[in-house]
Amino acid sequence: MPKLYPVSVSVTQEGKPLAGATVMLRYADPSAGTWAVTGRTEADGVAKLYTNGYPGAPAGTFKVVLDKREHDGLSEEERVAEIAKLQAAQTGAVIPDALMQAGIKWSYVQPEYNDPAKTPLEVEITSSTKMLPVDAGSAVKIKAKSL
């Protein structure tokens, strides 16, 4: 496990806080590491980052992957399954077929922000980094497919 630093990400979209978004950091250089750095934004648009479940994030340069989806008619279990599917897609983990059945209706972030190869967002974390501002671009409401 690398040394972790207490870091948060402040996500805005069209100048307003983006609440309920999943934030994932992927090393800009994949050979630098594969640690799962994630967080979820609160009402103020701020997400505390965690690495493999531990508070903080390692130093390095990262691509920022954002996702915000709303589910029509899904139970809490199905919503959690969708988040697990998204995280598994980013880390390459295999998930049970039962979790692959839940559906998603709407995405509120431009599709390029969902893909580490396409996202224009990049941040650098150092030992002195406390807050990383990130702009999620234009607000959208796009019919989304299940992962």
C-alpha angles and dihedrals in degrees: 000000000000123000108277127215125202102254134163131191122220109207121195131177119197088348095305129104113266106222124195097024124141112229120200127179120207122186110260086222105046091205089064092073148299103234114149105239111182145154142165124230121241126212090286092056093249122131123190109220124234129188115211087336096310119115114258140028134257123250116265146086115293141186110230117227116194131190132174119172133167121210124219111215098345123142120234089257091055091047091052089048090055091052089049090051091051092050091046091051090054096046099036093241120154116238130193119269091241090066091052093067102072115101133218127210111187138028119198099190127072110263094243090065089061094061123070090207093054107031113115090206119103130165137182122220120202132169089270098047113116106158130021117199114214128182115211093199125226122001113251140172109207127172103247132208125224113265 
